[in-house]
Amino acid sequence: MTVDILTPDTTLFSGEATFVGLPGSDGSLGILNNHAALVTTLKAGQVLVRTEGGEQTFDVNGGSVEVLNNVVTVLAE
């Protein structure tokens, strides 16, 4: 799946991933390929992106996420 993690200032990550872990406002979320469509808000925490080459984490102070057709877009604060 394609993942984009964007802040108002920069793009933190843009590329292919096998898993995305998110700090959802109502609890932690795990996104895999072919996940159902989803739009939700995020609380402060870490976004985990697992790729073929390893894992990366990004600190966020909140934001929102949209999952649609194997594209995950995180708008982070």
C-alpha positions in Angstrom: 0.0 0.0 0.0 1.1 3.6 -0.5 1.6 5.7 2.6 2.0 9.5 2.8 2.7 11.2 6.1 2.4 15.0 5.7 2.8 17.9 8.1 2.1 21.5 7.3 5.8 22.0 6.8 7.1 18.9 5.1 6.5 15.3 4.0 7.8 12.9 6.7 7.3 9.7 4.6 6.1 8.8 1.1 6.3 5.3 -0.2 5.2 1.7 -0.1 4.6 0.0 3.3 3.3 -3.4 4.5 1.9 -2.1 7.8 1.0 1.3 9.4 0.4 1.6 13.2 -1.5 4.7 14.3 -2.4 6.4 17.6 -6.2 6.8 16.9 -8.2 9.1 19.1 -10.3 6.1 20.3 -7.4 3.6 20.4 -4.5 2.2 18.4 -5.1 1.3 14.8 -3.2 -1.2 12.6 -3.6 -0.8 8.8 -2.7 -3.6 6.4 -3.2 -4.0 2.6 -6.9 -4.0 1.5 -8.1 -2.3 4.7 -11.7 -1.0 4.7 -12.1 2.7 3.9 -11.6 4.8 7.0 -11.4 8.4 8.1 -10.5 9.2 11.7 -8.6 11.5 14.0 -5.3 10.9 15.7 -4.0 11.7 19.2 -0.4 12.5 20.2 1.8 9.4 19.8 3.9 7.6 17.3 3.1 6.5 13.8 4.9 3.2 12.9 5.6 2.4 9.2 6.8 -1.1 8.4 8.4 -1.5 5.0 10.3 -4.3 3.2 13.5 -2.6 4.4 12.5 -2.2 8.1 10.6 0.0 10.4 10.4 3.8 10.9 8.5 5.8 13.6 7.3 9.3 13.5 6.1 11.4 16.4 2.8 13.2 15.9 0.8 15.6 18.1 -2.5 14.7 16.6 -4.0 14.9 13.1 -6.2 12.8 10.9 -5.9 9.7 8.7 -7.7 8.6 5.5 -7.5 5.0 4.2 -8.9 4.4 0.8 -8.0 1.9 -2.0 -4.7 0.9 -0.5 -3.6 4.5 0.0 -3.0 5.8 3.6 -2.8 9.5 4.0 -1.8 10.9 7.4 -2.2 14.6 8.0 -0.1 15.1 11.1 0.4 18.1 13.4 
